[in-house]
Amino acid sequence: MALLITKRCINFDMCEPECPNQAISMGDGIYQIDTGRCTECIGHYDKPTCQQVCPIDNTILVDPQYPESNEQLWDKFVVLHHADRL
């Protein structure tokens, strides 16, 4: 599943530069995650870095509107980072 930044976000500005997929950007008042680019850091890290660096618990959650298996997230990672090598 892609991740979702909730309204608990305080715009601490740590998540955006940590995202290896450039999936996080400023939205209307809080950061937002592009579900087309979010792989939950599969292919990069063991855990989503945005969740790791966020100082507010339960601010970045799994988005139930975008269910994806680990295999689907891996496939997305490959497309995002290896398309030029295929």
Secondary structure as UniProt FT lines:
FT   STRAND          3..5
FT   TURN            7..8
FT   HELIX           15..18
FT   TURN            20..21
FT   STRAND          24..26
FT   STRAND          31..33
FT   TURN            35..37
FT   TURN            40..44
FT   HELIX           49..53
FT   TURN            57..58
FT   STRAND          60..62
FT   TURN            64..65
FT   HELIX           70..82
FT   HELIX           83..85
//
